[in-house]
């Protein structure tokens, strides 16, 4: 029950999740303002289109999150709900914090997760900052995650906010949200987090939202068509040696390190396999492979850029469950600080994660996220295997 007309900026992408989120909040009595975010996309002139309006069309079409179709879907939902819909140009920060980061990581031989950085800097960075400037109490999205407020023991205590998994284990998106802080959580709502995807679709159909049957998009939003083609356009790709890690024997040539990731076995062009990518050396431009799949197993990793959702580091070492990639099965591990262990201060704010059982294809650039039951404790970027 809302006792005052609190203002909520809802990030509306034209998808069913954000549409139902806006509808739920409207029915709960909030003052809803829809915002359609426009992100960076490749310039259509690269394909020979010179007309100004066509350039804009190509730029928007190249990013699925802010295509004309997506905007029209968001507009139709806003009209159905009787709420205003504004567009917000976030092209420059999106290019800087998401796309440039994405390319930099691939150039360095790592495999990044752009959705984590988009949530960190765009949805709960730029959008949240602009929403506050507009006098908004909250920003809401269609993420499948939940927030709980811990009741303080006295009026002098500040209530702690917890980030929880979405109720639908198959759609849970808490993995991508571990960068949220206490200050940000105070101003965030996840209306669909307590529902399953099927319930959300049923709700959209019941309320006659025009996007109830719209398919979900799974690809990287700013990559049109093939990832390899996108990387070729933005990075200087160099071929190099494919080396058997056990013997040092050169087996062939790779087409460019950004086209490979740890654990990959297809597209290597090697006979007498299967062969697995077990390491990527960007400095030497070497792709290391092995026929021994056990070479992909590791019990330890280093993690940087670690954020604890509670705002304070727990007493270490700590035993938790962890995911090393989205949809990866949680595994029991111990987290400990190594900033006082490594020599000459080579690493700052680095932590070691030691798993009870070896994990397959731990990949630098991906995120490791820590859980205790339903709660997201925090997470960081996998730096390398130990």
GUTOR-277237 format. One record per residue (C-alpha): residue number from 1; residue in one letter; x, y, z. Coordinates in nm, 2 decimals, m for minus. Example, Ala and Ser with C-alpha at 12.3 -4.5 7.8 and 13.67 -1.06 7.14 Angstrom:
<pts>
+------+------+--------+--------+--------+
! rolo ! dodo !      x !      y !      z !
+------+------+--------+--------+--------+
!    1 !    A !   1.23 !  m0.45 !   0.78 !
!    2 !    S !   1.37 !  m0.11 !   0.71 !
+------+------+--------+--------+--------+
</pts>
This chain:
<pts>
+------+------+--------+--------+--------+
! rolo ! dodo !      x !      y !      z !
+------+------+--------+--------+--------+
!    1 !    X !   0.00 !   0.00 !   0.00 !
!    2 !    X !   0.15 !   0.34 !  m0.10 !
!    3 !    X !   0.06 !   0.62 !   0.13 !
!    4 !    X !   0.20 !   0.90 !  m0.09 !
!    5 !    X !   0.24 !   0.94 !  m0.45 !
!    6 !    X !   0.60 !   0.83 !  m0.47 !
!    7 !    X !   0.76 !   0.89 !  m0.81 !
!    8 !    X !   0.92 !   0.59 !  m0.99 !
!    9 !    X !   1.12 !   0.60 !  m1.31 !
!   10 !    X !   1.07 !   0.26 !  m1.48 !
!   11 !    X !   1.33 !   0.16 !  m1.74 !
!   12 !    X !   1.10 !   0.04 !  m2.02 !
!   13 !    X !   1.27 !  m0.16 !  m2.30 !
!   14 !    X !   0.96 !  m0.27 !  m2.48 !
!   15 !    X !   0.99 !  m0.62 !  m2.33 !
!   16 !    X !   0.73 !  m0.81 !  m2.13 !
!   17 !    X !   0.92 !  m0.79 !  m1.80 !
!   18 !    X !   0.97 !  m0.42 !  m1.78 !
!   19 !    X !   0.62 !  m0.36 !  m1.91 !
!   20 !    X !   0.46 !  m0.58 !  m1.64 !
!   21 !    X !   0.69 !  m0.40 !  m1.38 !
!   22 !    X !   0.55 !  m0.07 !  m1.49 !
!   23 !    X !   0.19 !  m0.20 !  m1.48 !
!   24 !    X !   0.23 !  m0.35 !  m1.13 !
!   25 !    X !   0.37 !  m0.03 !  m0.99 !
!   26 !    X !   0.09 !   0.17 !  m1.15 !
!   27 !    X !  m0.17 !  m0.05 !  m0.99 !
!   28 !    X !   0.00 !  m0.01 !  m0.66 !
!   29 !    X !  m0.05 !   0.36 !  m0.67 !
!   30 !    X !   0.29 !   0.49 !  m0.76 !
!   31 !    X !   0.35 !   0.79 !  m0.99 !
!   32 !    X !   0.50 !   0.62 !  m1.28 !
!   33 !    X !   0.72 !   0.77 !  m1.55 !
!   34 !    X !   0.85 !   0.54 !  m1.82 !
!   35 !    X !   1.20 !   0.60 !  m1.96 !
!   36 !    X !   1.33 !   0.44 !  m2.28 !
!   37 !    X !   1.71 !   0.44 !  m2.29 !
!   38 !    X !   1.90 !   0.48 !  m2.61 !
!   39 !    X !   2.23 !   0.32 !  m2.61 !
!   40 !    X !   2.53 !   0.33 !  m2.84 !
!   41 !    X !   2.51 !   0.14 !  m3.17 !
!   42 !    X !   2.74 !   0.11 !  m3.47 !
!   43 !    X !   2.71 !   0.39 !  m3.73 !
!   44 !    X !   2.51 !   0.29 !  m4.03 !
!   45 !    X !   2.75 !   0.48 !  m4.26 !
!   46 !    X !   2.99 !   0.19 !  m4.23 !
!   47 !    X !   2.75 !   0.01 !  m4.46 !
!   48 !    X !   2.73 !   0.29 !  m4.71 !
!   49 !    X !   2.42 !   0.47 !  m4.58 !
!   50 !    X !   2.46 !   0.85 !  m4.60 !
!   51 !    X !   2.12 !   1.00 !  m4.54 !
!   52 !    X !   2.09 !   1.14 !  m4.19 !
!   53 !    X !   1.77 !   0.97 !  m4.11 !
!   54 !    X !   1.90 !   0.64 !  m4.24 !
!   55 !    X !   2.21 !   0.67 !  m4.02 !
!   56 !    X !   1.99 !   0.70 !  m3.72 !
!   57 !    X !   1.78 !   0.41 !  m3.82 !
!   58 !    X !   2.08 !   0.19 !  m3.87 !
!   59 !    X !   2.23 !   0.30 !  m3.54 !
!   60 !    X !   1.92 !   0.21 !  m3.35 !
!   61 !    X !   1.85 !  m0.11 !  m3.54 !
!   62 !    X !   2.20 !  m0.23 !  m3.46 !
!   63 !    X !   2.12 !  m0.22 !  m3.09 !
!   64 !    X !   1.84 !  m0.45 !  m3.00 !
!   65 !    X !   1.77 !  m0.28 !  m2.67 !
!   66 !    X !   1.68 !   0.05 !  m2.84 !
!   67 !    X !   1.56 !  m0.05 !  m3.18 !
!   68 !    X !   1.26 !   0.13 !  m3.34 !
!   69 !    X !   1.06 !  m0.18 !  m3.27 !
!   70 !    X !   1.15 !  m0.18 !  m2.90 !
!   71 !    X !   1.07 !   0.19 !  m2.87 !
!   72 !    X !   0.73 !   0.14 !  m3.04 !
!   73 !    X !   0.65 !  m0.15 !  m2.81 !
!   74 !    X !   0.74 !   0.06 !  m2.50 !
!   75 !    X !   0.53 !   0.35 !  m2.64 !
!   76 !    X !   0.23 !   0.12 !  m2.69 !
!   77 !    X !   0.25 !  m0.01 !  m2.34 !
!   78 !    X !   0.29 !   0.34 !  m2.19 !
!   79 !    X !  m0.02 !   0.45 !  m2.38 !
!   80 !    X !  m0.21 !   0.14 !  m2.25 !
!   81 !    X !  m0.11 !   0.23 !  m1.89 !
!   82 !    X !  m0.17 !   0.60 !  m1.94 !
!   83 !    X !   0.18 !   0.70 !  m1.83 !
!   84 !    X !   0.43 !   0.93 !  m2.00 !
!   85 !    X !   0.73 !   0.78 !  m2.18 !
!   86 !    X !   1.05 !   0.98 !  m2.23 !
!   87 !    X !   1.36 !   0.88 !  m2.41 !
!   88 !    X !   1.71 !   0.92 !  m2.25 !
!   89 !    X !   2.02 !   0.94 !  m2.46 !
!   90 !    X !   2.29 !   0.73 !  m2.29 !
!   91 !    X !   2.49 !   0.67 !  m2.60 !
!   92 !    X !   2.82 !   0.82 !  m2.47 !
!   93 !    X !   2.83 !   0.66 !  m2.12 !
!   94 !    X !   2.72 !   0.33 !  m2.27 !
!   95 !    X !   3.00 !   0.34 !  m2.53 !
!   96 !    X !   3.26 !   0.43 !  m2.26 !
!   97 !    X !   3.16 !   0.20 !  m1.98 !
!   98 !    X !   3.02 !  m0.10 !  m2.17 !
!   99 !    X !   3.14 !  m0.12 !  m2.53 !
!  100 !    X !   3.49 !   0.01 !  m2.47 !
!  101 !    X !   3.53 !  m0.21 !  m2.17 !
!  102 !    X !   3.41 !  m0.51 !  m2.37 !
!  103 !    X !   3.66 !  m0.45 !  m2.64 !
!  104 !    X !   3.95 !  m0.38 !  m2.40 !
!  105 !    X !   3.88 !  m0.71 !  m2.22 !
!  106 !    X !   3.88 !  m0.91 !  m2.54 !
!  107 !    X !   4.20 !  m0.74 !  m2.65 !
!  108 !    X !   4.36 !  m0.84 !  m2.33 !
!  109 !    X !   4.26 !  m1.21 !  m2.38 !
!  110 !    X !   3.97 !  m1.21 !  m2.14 !
!  111 !    X !   3.60 !  m1.29 !  m2.19 !
!  112 !    X !   3.39 !  m1.00 !  m2.04 !
!  113 !    X !   3.03 !  m0.99 !  m1.93 !
!  114 !    X !   2.89 !  m0.66 !  m2.06 !
!  115 !    X !   2.55 !  m0.70 !  m1.88 !
!  116 !    X !   2.73 !  m0.67 !  m1.54 !
!  117 !    X !   2.89 !  m0.34 !  m1.65 !
!  118 !    X !   2.57 !  m0.21 !  m1.80 !
!  119 !    X !   2.40 !  m0.26 !  m1.47 !
!  120 !    X !   2.69 !  m0.11 !  m1.28 !
!  121 !    X !   2.73 !   0.20 !  m1.48 !
!  122 !    X !   2.42 !   0.26 !  m1.69 !
!  123 !    X !   2.10 !   0.12 !  m1.54 !
!  124 !    X !   2.20 !   0.17 !  m1.18 !
!  125 !    X !   2.46 !   0.44 !  m1.25 !
!  126 !    X !   2.36 !   0.70 !  m1.51 !
!  127 !    X !   1.99 !   0.63 !  m1.51 !
!  128 !    X !   1.97 !   0.62 !  m1.13 !
!  129 !    X !   2.16 !   0.95 !  m1.10 !
!  130 !    X !   1.94 !   1.12 !  m1.36 !
!  131 !    X !   1.63 !   0.98 !  m1.19 !
!  132 !    X !   1.73 !   1.14 !  m0.86 !
!  133 !    X !   1.79 !   1.47 !  m1.04 !
!  134 !    X !   1.43 !   1.44 !  m1.17 !
!  135 !    X !   1.30 !   1.41 !  m0.81 !
!  136 !    X !   1.23 !   1.04 !  m0.84 !
!  137 !    X !   1.21 !   0.82 !  m0.53 !
!  138 !    X !   1.30 !   0.50 !  m0.71 !
!  139 !    X !   1.42 !   0.34 !  m1.03 !
!  140 !    X !   1.25 !   0.02 !  m1.13 !
!  141 !    X !   1.35 !  m0.25 !  m1.38 !
!  142 !    X !   1.22 !  m0.58 !  m1.50 !
!  143 !    X !   1.50 !  m0.78 !  m1.34 !
!  144 !    X !   1.42 !  m1.11 !  m1.18 !
!  145 !    X !   1.57 !  m1.04 !  m0.84 !
!  146 !    X !   1.44 !  m0.92 !  m0.50 !
!  147 !    X !   1.53 !  m0.68 !  m0.23 !
!  148 !    X !   1.46 !  m0.73 !   0.14 !
!  149 !    X !   1.48 !  m0.48 !   0.42 !
!  150 !    X !   1.63 !  m0.60 !   0.75 !
!  151 !    X !   1.43 !  m0.46 !   1.04 !
!  152 !    X !   1.67 !  m0.28 !   1.28 !
!  153 !    X !   1.67 !  m0.36 !   1.65 !
!  154 !    X !   1.64 !   0.01 !   1.74 !
!  155 !    X !   1.55 !   0.34 !   1.58 !
!  156 !    X !   1.91 !   0.44 !   1.58 !
!  157 !    X !   2.02 !   0.16 !   1.35 !
!  158 !    X !   2.02 !   0.20 !   0.98 !
!  159 !    X !   1.82 !  m0.08 !   0.81 !
!  160 !    X !   2.03 !  m0.31 !   0.60 !
!  161 !    X !   1.91 !  m0.40 !   0.25 !
!  162 !    X !   1.97 !  m0.75 !   0.11 !
!  163 !    X !   1.98 !  m0.84 !  m0.26 !
!  164 !    X !   1.81 !  m1.18 !  m0.31 !
!  165 !    X !   1.77 !  m1.42 !  m0.60 !
!  166 !    X !   1.46 !  m1.40 !  m0.81 !
!  167 !    X !   1.18 !  m1.64 !  m0.72 !
!  168 !    X !   1.20 !  m1.80 !  m1.06 !
!  169 !    X !   1.53 !  m2.00 !  m1.04 !
!  170 !    X !   1.53 !  m2.04 !  m1.42 !
!  171 !    X !   1.52 !  m1.67 !  m1.48 !
!  172 !    X !   1.71 !  m1.54 !  m1.17 !
!  173 !    X !   1.93 !  m1.24 !  m1.28 !
!  174 !    X !   2.09 !  m1.17 !  m0.94 !
!  175 !    X !   2.42 !  m1.28 !  m1.09 !
!  176 !    X !   2.43 !  m0.96 !  m1.30 !
!  177 !    X !   2.34 !  m0.73 !  m1.01 !
!  178 !    X !   2.62 !  m0.80 !  m0.75 !
!  179 !    X !   2.76 !  m0.45 !  m0.80 !
!  180 !    X !   2.46 !  m0.29 !  m0.63 !
!  181 !    X !   2.54 !  m0.10 !  m0.31 !
!  182 !    X !   2.33 !  m0.01 !   0.00 !
!  183 !    X !   2.29 !   0.34 !  m0.13 !
!  184 !    X !   2.17 !   0.22 !  m0.47 !
!  185 !    X !   1.94 !  m0.05 !  m0.32 !
!  186 !    X !   1.75 !   0.22 !  m0.13 !
!  187 !    X !   1.63 !   0.36 !  m0.46 !
!  188 !    X !   1.57 !   0.04 !  m0.66 !
!  189 !    X !   1.26 !  m0.17 !  m0.71 !
!  190 !    X !   1.23 !  m0.51 !  m0.88 !
!  191 !    X !   0.85 !  m0.56 !  m0.92 !
!  192 !    X !   0.86 !  m0.89 !  m1.10 !
!  193 !    X !   1.12 !  m1.06 !  m0.88 !
!  194 !    X !   0.86 !  m1.24 !  m0.68 !
!  195 !    X !   0.71 !  m1.40 !  m0.98 !
!  196 !    X !   0.79 !  m1.67 !  m1.24 !
!  197 !    X !   0.83 !  m1.58 !  m1.60 !
!  198 !    X !   0.51 !  m1.77 !  m1.69 !
!  199 !    X !   0.32 !  m1.57 !  m1.42 !
!  200 !    X !   0.46 !  m1.25 !  m1.57 !
!  201 !    X !   0.34 !  m1.34 !  m1.92 !
!  202 !    X !   0.00 !  m1.45 !  m1.78 !
!  203 !    X !  m0.03 !  m1.11 !  m1.60 !
!  204 !    X !   0.07 !  m0.92 !  m1.92 !
!  205 !    X !  m0.20 !  m1.11 !  m2.11 !
!  206 !    X !  m0.46 !  m1.06 !  m1.84 !
!  207 !    X !  m0.40 !  m0.69 !  m1.84 !
!  208 !    X !  m0.39 !  m0.68 !  m2.22 !
!  209 !    X !  m0.04 !  m0.55 !  m2.25 !
!  210 !    X !   0.05 !  m0.56 !  m2.62 !
!  211 !    X !   0.38 !  m0.73 !  m2.56 !
!  212 !    X !   0.26 !  m1.03 !  m2.36 !
!  213 !    X !   0.38 !  m1.28 !  m2.63 !
!  214 !    X !   0.71 !  m1.10 !  m2.72 !
!  215 !    X !   1.01 !  m1.32 !  m2.73 !
!  216 !    X !   1.31 !  m1.26 !  m2.49 !
!  217 !    X !   1.64 !  m1.14 !  m2.64 !
!  218 !    X !   1.94 !  m1.34 !  m2.54 !
!  219 !    X !   2.22 !  m1.19 !  m2.75 !
!  220 !    X !   2.46 !  m0.90 !  m2.67 !
!  221 !    X !   2.24 !  m0.60 !  m2.75 !
!  222 !    X !   2.50 !  m0.39 !  m2.93 !
!  223 !    X !   2.64 !  m0.68 !  m3.14 !
!  224 !    X !   2.45 !  m0.71 !  m3.47 !
!  225 !    X !   2.48 !  m1.06 !  m3.61 !
!  226 !    X !   2.81 !  m1.24 !  m3.54 !
!  227 !    X !   3.04 !  m1.15 !  m3.25 !
!  228 !    X !   3.35 !  m1.23 !  m3.46 !
!  229 !    X !   3.24 !  m0.98 !  m3.72 !
!  230 !    X !   3.19 !  m0.71 !  m3.46 !
!  231 !    X !   3.53 !  m0.78 !  m3.30 !
!  232 !    X !   3.70 !  m0.76 !  m3.65 !
!  233 !    X !   3.56 !  m0.42 !  m3.71 !
!  234 !    X !   3.68 !  m0.28 !  m3.38 !
!  235 !    X !   4.00 !  m0.46 !  m3.29 !
!  236 !    X !   4.33 !  m0.52 !  m3.47 !
!  237 !    X !   4.31 !  m0.90 !  m3.51 !
!  238 !    X !   4.64 !  m1.09 !  m3.54 !
!  239 !    X !   4.69 !  m1.45 !  m3.61 !
!  240 !    X !   4.93 !  m1.65 !  m3.39 !
!  241 !    X !   5.04 !  m1.99 !  m3.28 !
!  242 !    X !   4.83 !  m2.26 !  m3.13 !
!  243 !    X !   5.05 !  m2.44 !  m2.88 !
!  244 !    X !   5.01 !  m2.77 !  m2.70 !
!  245 !    X !   5.05 !  m2.67 !  m2.33 !
!  246 !    X !   5.22 !  m2.99 !  m2.22 !
!  247 !    X !   5.49 !  m3.01 !  m2.48 !
!  248 !    X !   5.52 !  m2.65 !  m2.62 !
!  249 !    X !   5.47 !  m2.79 !  m2.97 !
!  250 !    X !   5.32 !  m2.55 !  m3.23 !
!  251 !    X !   5.01 !  m2.73 !  m3.37 !
!  252 !    X !   4.88 !  m2.46 !  m3.60 !
!  253 !    X !   4.76 !  m2.10 !  m3.62 !
!  254 !    X !   4.47 !  m1.93 !  m3.45 !
!  255 !    X !   4.26 !  m1.66 !  m3.63 !
!  256 !    X !   4.29 !  m1.40 !  m3.35 !
!  257 !    X !   4.28 !  m1.45 !  m2.97 !
!  258 !    X !   3.95 !  m1.26 !  m2.92 !
!  259 !    X !   3.77 !  m1.53 !  m3.11 !
!  260 !    X !   3.84 !  m1.79 !  m2.84 !
!  261 !    X !   3.75 !  m1.86 !  m2.48 !
!  262 !    X !   3.86 !  m2.10 !  m2.21 !
!  263 !    X !   3.70 !  m2.44 !  m2.26 !
!  264 !    X !   3.63 !  m2.40 !  m2.63 !
!  265 !    X !   3.68 !  m2.70 !  m2.84 !
!  266 !    X !   3.51 !  m2.62 !  m3.17 !
!  267 !    X !   3.66 !  m2.40 !  m3.45 !
!  268 !    X !   4.02 !  m2.47 !  m3.36 !
!  269 !    X !   4.10 !  m2.64 !  m3.69 !
!  270 !    X !   4.31 !  m2.91 !  m3.53 !
!  271 !    X !   4.31 !  m3.28 !  m3.61 !
!  272 !    X !   4.34 !  m3.58 !  m3.37 !
!  273 !    X !   4.12 !  m3.41 !  m3.12 !
!  274 !    X !   3.92 !  m3.32 !  m2.94 !
!  275 !    X !   4.14 !  m3.02 !  m2.83 !
!  276 !    X !   4.04 !  m2.77 !  m2.56 !
!  277 !    X !   4.14 !  m2.41 !  m2.51 !
!  278 !    X !   4.31 !  m2.41 !  m2.17 !
!  279 !    X !   4.49 !  m2.08 !  m2.16 !
!  280 !    X !   4.51 !  m1.75 !  m2.36 !
!  281 !    X !   4.84 !  m1.55 !  m2.35 !
!  282 !    X !   4.76 !  m1.21 !  m2.50 !
!  283 !    X !   5.12 !  m1.08 !  m2.46 !
!  284 !    X !   5.27 !  m1.36 !  m2.66 !
!  285 !    X !   4.96 !  m1.40 !  m2.88 !
!  286 !    X !   4.95 !  m1.77 !  m2.81 !
!  287 !    X !   4.65 !  m1.99 !  m2.77 !
!  288 !    X !   4.73 !  m2.29 !  m2.55 !
!  289 !    X !   4.54 !  m2.61 !  m2.60 !
!  290 !    X !   4.53 !  m2.96 !  m2.46 !
!  291 !    X !   4.36 !  m3.29 !  m2.54 !
!  292 !    X !   4.34 !  m3.35 !  m2.17 !
!  293 !    X !   4.00 !  m3.21 !  m2.05 !
!  294 !    X !   4.12 !  m3.23 !  m1.69 !
!  295 !    X !   4.35 !  m2.93 !  m1.77 !
!  296 !    X !   4.03 !  m2.72 !  m1.76 !
!  297 !    X !   3.97 !  m2.81 !  m1.40 !
!  298 !    X !   4.09 !  m2.57 !  m1.13 !
!  299 !    X !   4.01 !  m2.52 !  m0.76 !
!  300 !    X !   4.14 !  m2.17 !  m0.72 !
!  301 !    X !   4.10 !  m1.82 !  m0.88 !
!  302 !    X !   4.19 !  m1.46 !  m0.81 !
!  303 !    X !   3.91 !  m1.20 !  m0.81 !
!  304 !    X !   3.94 !  m0.82 !  m0.84 !
!  305 !    X !   3.69 !  m0.53 !  m0.83 !
!  306 !    X !   3.50 !  m0.71 !  m0.55 !
!  307 !    X !   3.19 !  m0.55 !  m0.42 !
!  308 !    X !   3.02 !  m0.66 !  m0.10 !
!  309 !    X !   2.65 !  m0.57 !  m0.12 !
!  310 !    X !   2.63 !  m0.50 !   0.26 !
!  311 !    X !   2.88 !  m0.22 !   0.22 !
!  312 !    X !   3.14 !  m0.38 !   0.45 !
!  313 !    X !   3.38 !  m0.67 !   0.40 !
!  314 !    X !   3.29 !  m0.97 !   0.61 !
!  315 !    X !   3.54 !  m1.13 !   0.84 !
!  316 !    X !   3.76 !  m1.34 !   0.62 !
!  317 !    X !   3.81 !  m1.62 !   0.54 !
!  318 !    X !   3.44 !  m1.69 !   0.47 !
!  319 !    X !   3.27 !  m2.00 !   0.34 !
!  320 !    X !   3.01 !  m1.93 !   0.08 !
!  321 !    X !   2.85 !  m2.07 !  m0.24 !
!  322 !    X !   2.97 !  m1.92 !  m0.57 !
!  323 !    X !   2.89 !  m1.91 !  m0.94 !
!  324 !    X !   3.17 !  m1.86 !  m1.19 !
!  325 !    X !   2.94 !  m1.77 !  m1.47 !
!  326 !    X !   2.57 !  m1.71 !  m1.54 !
!  327 !    X !   2.37 !  m2.03 !  m1.51 !
!  328 !    X !   2.67 !  m2.21 !  m1.37 !
!  329 !    X !   2.58 !  m2.44 !  m1.08 !
!  330 !    X !   2.67 !  m2.29 !  m0.74 !
!  331 !    X !   2.98 !  m2.45 !  m0.58 !
!  332 !    X !   3.10 !  m2.44 !  m0.22 !
!  333 !    X !   3.42 !  m2.23 !  m0.17 !
!  334 !    X !   3.63 !  m2.03 !   0.07 !
!  335 !    X !   3.70 !  m1.66 !   0.01 !
!  336 !    X !   4.02 !  m1.50 !   0.16 !
!  337 !    X !   4.21 !  m1.19 !   0.11 !
!  338 !    X !   4.56 !  m1.21 !  m0.05 !
!  339 !    X !   4.66 !  m0.84 !  m0.05 !
!  340 !    X !   4.91 !  m0.90 !   0.23 !
!  341 !    X !   5.04 !  m1.23 !   0.08 !
!  342 !    X !   5.15 !  m1.13 !  m0.27 !
!  343 !    X !   5.49 !  m0.97 !  m0.29 !
!  344 !    X !   5.57 !  m0.60 !  m0.36 !
!  345 !    X !   5.20 !  m0.50 !  m0.35 !
!  346 !    X !   5.16 !  m0.63 !  m0.70 !
!  347 !    X !   4.78 !  m0.66 !  m0.65 !
!  348 !    X !   4.55 !  m0.43 !  m0.46 !
!  349 !    X !   4.22 !  m0.55 !  m0.32 !
!  350 !    X !   4.27 !  m0.90 !  m0.46 !
!  351 !    X !   4.09 !  m1.20 !  m0.31 !
!  352 !    X !   4.15 !  m1.57 !  m0.36 !
!  353 !    X !   3.86 !  m1.81 !  m0.40 !
!  354 !    X !   3.93 !  m2.17 !  m0.32 !
!  355 !    X !   3.66 !  m2.43 !  m0.42 !
!  356 !    X !   3.60 !  m2.75 !  m0.23 !
!  357 !    X !   3.59 !  m2.93 !  m0.57 !
!  358 !    X !   3.76 !  m2.84 !  m0.90 !
!  359 !    X !   3.56 !  m2.62 !  m1.13 !
!  360 !    X !   3.56 !  m2.65 !  m1.51 !
!  361 !    X !   3.67 !  m2.37 !  m1.74 !
!  362 !    X !   3.72 !  m2.08 !  m1.49 !
!  363 !    X !   3.74 !  m1.79 !  m1.73 !
!  364 !    X !   3.92 !  m1.45 !  m1.67 !
!  365 !    X !   3.69 !  m1.16 !  m1.74 !
!  366 !    X !   3.37 !  m1.33 !  m1.62 !
!  367 !    X !   3.23 !  m1.26 !  m1.28 !
!  368 !    X !   3.23 !  m1.48 !  m0.97 !
!  369 !    X !   2.93 !  m1.41 !  m0.75 !
!  370 !    X !   2.89 !  m1.52 !  m0.39 !
!  371 !    X !   2.57 !  m1.64 !  m0.23 !
!  372 !    X !   2.45 !  m1.75 !   0.11 !
!  373 !    X !   2.12 !  m1.92 !   0.05 !
!  374 !    X !   1.90 !  m1.68 !  m0.13 !
!  375 !    X !   2.12 !  m1.37 !  m0.05 !
!  376 !    X !   2.37 !  m1.22 !  m0.29 !
!  377 !    X !   2.67 !  m1.14 !  m0.07 !
!  378 !    X !   2.88 !  m0.98 !  m0.35 !
!  379 !    X !   3.11 !  m1.06 !  m0.63 !
!  380 !    X !   3.39 !  m0.95 !  m0.86 !
!  381 !    X !   3.58 !  m1.00 !  m1.18 !
!  382 !    X !   3.78 !  m1.32 !  m1.23 !
!  383 !    X !   4.14 !  m1.21 !  m1.28 !
!  384 !    X !   4.31 !  m1.54 !  m1.34 !
!  385 !    X !   4.34 !  m1.90 !  m1.22 !
!  386 !    X !   4.60 !  m1.95 !  m0.95 !
+------+------+--------+--------+--------+
</pts>
